[in-house]
Amino acid sequence: MLQIAGLRKCYGDFSLDDVSLQVPEGCVVGLVGANGAGKSTIIKCILGLTRPDSGSIRLFGEELASMSQADFVRARSKIGVVFDACAFPDVLSVREVARIASRAYPAFDCGLFDSLAERLGVPRGKRVKELSRGTGMKLSIALALAARPELLILDEATAGLDPLARDEVIGLLRDCMLQAEEEGCGVRGILMSSHISDDLEKLADYVVCLDGGKLVFSVEACQITDSAGVAHCTRLDLERVRCSDLGQLGALRVLQRPYCVDMLVPDRQAFASVFPDIAIERVGLDEYLAFFLKGDVL
């Protein structure tokens, strides 16, 4: 659905440096990192809102830089986008916004929009300025999905929602992906930038992390949630692990704690079989990120 290779973009004191990622068909890719890491810059480059200095972006198999304007418009019409704030004029009603969207997207389905708006609790008779931030985000999501895109790009789209509403939206996105798989059309790939790790753990197939414009890691989500773990070690434990076969497999990442040292373990079951006396538990996405962004290499 989307392939990015060697992407570079400089803005004064910020530089997006040689970033590569892809969104395979049928997959959700989570894009994570601190504010200013480069996530929104990547999205702007994909959408043609800014021009990269170098690198390649392929949309639906076609190179973005070599597309004619007409080809780009056609490709762009197959992309649904939700930013982190409702971007529609305050004076418009929900129905008027939907009418404008139907002119912009050839595949826009007014019936589907009405159904999604009802499911998400978006009052179609109200004006945008009368909507809460959360309802405004739901409106943006309903509009993006009603355009029947093949690729959906979400830039902190769930940030303004309460936990129950986020679960509802995540369920809706999951339903859309399953429906597309069964019917062969609809949303067949999602690139989702988010600071809310719980949403990504529920939905993402892959997680890509940026820091300071550089790619830190790109892994299958199951490697984090199903395989990895955090071992709570003493200094003596660290030396035992370092000298073991597990320690020879590659650099181990550690975080210093007040009373112990936590170690990121790629395979917690294998680790527990070798070191049954060292406490180990499942790692969450936030912790996993902390090891790479704040931890040390043993």
N, C-alpha and C positions, 0 to 999 in steps of 0.2 A: 504493500500500500504506500509506503514511504521509505525512502533510503537516503540517508545523509552520510556523506563521506568527506573527511578532511575539511570541515566547515571552519572558516575563519572570519571574524568580524571585529574591527577595532573601533572603540569609541573613546577617544582621549586616553584616560587612565585605565580603561577596561578593555580586555581583549578576549574574545571567544577563540580558543586556540585548538585547532585540529580536532574537532569533535565529530565523531561518527556514531550513528545509531540507525535503527530501522524499526518499522512497525510491520511485522508479518501479517498476512491476511488471517483473520480470525483471532487476533491477539489484542490485548490491552497492555500498553507500555506506560509505566509510571515514571515520570521525570521528577527527580527530587534534588534538593540542594538548598542552601541558605539563600536569603534575599540577595540579589546581585550576583548569583552564581552563573547566570547566562540562560536560564530557562526561557524567559520571555523573548530574549533576543533570537533564540532558535525558532520560536513560534512565528515571530515577525518575519524572519527570513523565509520560512515555509510559505507564508501567506503573501509574500511579495510586498510587504509593508516596509521592508528595508532590504538593501542589496548586500549580499555577503561580499567580502573582499576576495575570497577564493573558496574552493571546495565545490562539491556537487550535491544537488538536491534533486531527487527523482520522485515525481508524483505519479502513482499508477503506472510506473514503468517508463515515464517520459522525463527527460532532462529539463528541469525548470528553465535554465538559462537559454536553451535553444528553442523554447516554445514561442510561437507567434502570440500576439495579443489575444486573438480569437481562441487559440488552443488553451491559453492560460485561463481565460474566462470560463471555458468549458470545464477545465480541471477544477477550478475554484468553486464552481457550482456543485461539485461532488464532495465538498468539504464543509462540514458543519462546525461552527466555532462558538465557544462560550468563554468570554473573558471573566475577570473577577468582579465586575460590576455591571449593572444593567445599563446598556449604552444607548437606550432609545429616548427620544425627546419626551420631556415630562408631560407636555400638553396632549400627547396622543393617548387614545384609549387602547386597551389590549387588542380589541378587534381591528383598529386602524393599523397597529403595528403588524398584525398578522397579514393584513391586506397588502402592506408594503412588501413584506417578506415574500408573499406569493408572486409579486412582480419580479423580485430579484432572483428567485430560485425556480427554475423550470419544473422541477419535480415536487414543488411544495404541495402538500396535501392538507387542504383546509379542514377536512373531516378528521384527519389524524390529529391536527393541532387542537381542535375542539375536544377530542377524546383525551389528549395528554393534559390539556389545561384543566379539565374536570378531574382527572386522576391526581394531579398535583395541587389542586385547590387554588387555581389562578382565576380570579373573577374577571370574565371577559368584558364586563361593562365598565370597569374602573379605568381611570387614567393611570399612566405610569407613575406620576407623582404621588398617587394615593397608595401605591404598593409599598409594603415593607421591603427591606433589603433582601430578605429571604425569598419573598414572593417574586420580587424582580428577577432573582436568579432562576427561580423555577420557570418564569416566563421565558427567559433566555434559553433554557434547556429545552423547553417545549418547542420553541421556534426552530432551534437547531435540528431537533429530531424530526419535526414535521417537514423539513426540507428533504427528507429521505437521503441523507448523505451516505457515501461509502466510507469516508474517513471522518471521524469526529475528533476535534481538538478541544480540550478543556484546560483552561488556564486558571487554576484556583477556583473552579466553578462551584465547588461545594463549600467554600470558605464562609459564606454568609448564611449557611443553613444550620438549624439546630440538629442534634443527633438523630432524632426521629425522621426529620426531613431528609437528612443525608442518607440514612438507610433506605428510604423510599426511592431516592434518586439512584442509588447504587443498584437497587433491585430492578429499576426501570432500565438502566443501562445493560445489566446482565440479560434481561429479557430481550432487549433489542439485538444483542449479539447472538443469542440462541435462535431467535426468529430468523435473522439473516442467514445463519448456518443452515437452517432447515429449508428456507425458501430460495436461497441463492442470491438474495438482493438485500439492500439495506445497509446498516452500519456493519462493516466487515473489519474495522480496525479502529482503535482509540489510542490517542496520545494524550496522557492525562498528567498535567503538572499539578502537584498538590503538596502542601505541608502537613496534611492530615494523614498520618501513616495508617490509621485504621481503615480508611477508605481504600487505600492501595493494597493493603493486605487482603481485603475482601475481593478485590476485582482484578488486580494486575497479574499478568503472566510474566512480565519482565520488569525489572527496575533498573533505571539508568540514573546515575548520580553525577552531578556537576559540582565543582568547587572552584571559585575564582576563574570561571571560563574554561576550565579543563575537565576532561572526562576522568572521573575517579574510578568508577566501576560500572559494568553492565552485566547483570546476572539474571538468571531465571528466578522468579519470586519464590519458587518452591525450595531453592537452595538456601534461602533465608529462613522461611517459615517452617519448613519440614526437616531440614538437615542441620543447619548451623545451631550453635549453642554458645552459652557463656559459662566458662569454668571459673570458679572462685578459688584463687590460688594463694598460697603463701610463697615467700621467696624461695624456699626449698622446693616447693612444687614446680616453680618456674624452671629451676635448673634440671629437675627430673624430666620435664617435658622437653626442654631444649636438647637434652642429650639422647632422647628417645628417637625411634624411627619416625614418629609423628613430627617431631621437631625438625627433622632433616628434610621434610617434604616441601618446605617453603617458609617465608617470613611469617611469623606469628604476630598478631596485633594485640596490644594490651592497653588497658586503662588503669591508671593508678587510683585506688580507692583509699579511704582513711585507714581501714583495717585489713585490706587484702589487695590483691591485684587481679583484675578480671581479664580473662583471655578469650578472644574470639576463636571458636573452634569450628572449622568447616563441617565436620561430621560428628555430632555429639554422641551418637551411638557407638561409633568406632572408638572415640575418646574414652567413653565410659567403660568399654570392655578392657582397655589397657590400663586405665587409672580409675578403678572403681571407688577409691577412697577420696577422690576429689569431687566436690559438689559441682554439678553442671545442670543447667536448665535451658529451656528454649529461649531464643533471642527474638525480640521484636524488631521491626524495621527501624524505629528511632534509635535503639541501642546499636544496631548494626551500622547505621550511619555514623554514630558517635565514635565507633572504633576507627573508622576510616578518616573522619574529619578532625577528631581530637586525640586519637590514640597514638601510641608509639609502636614502632616495630621492634620486636624482641630480638 
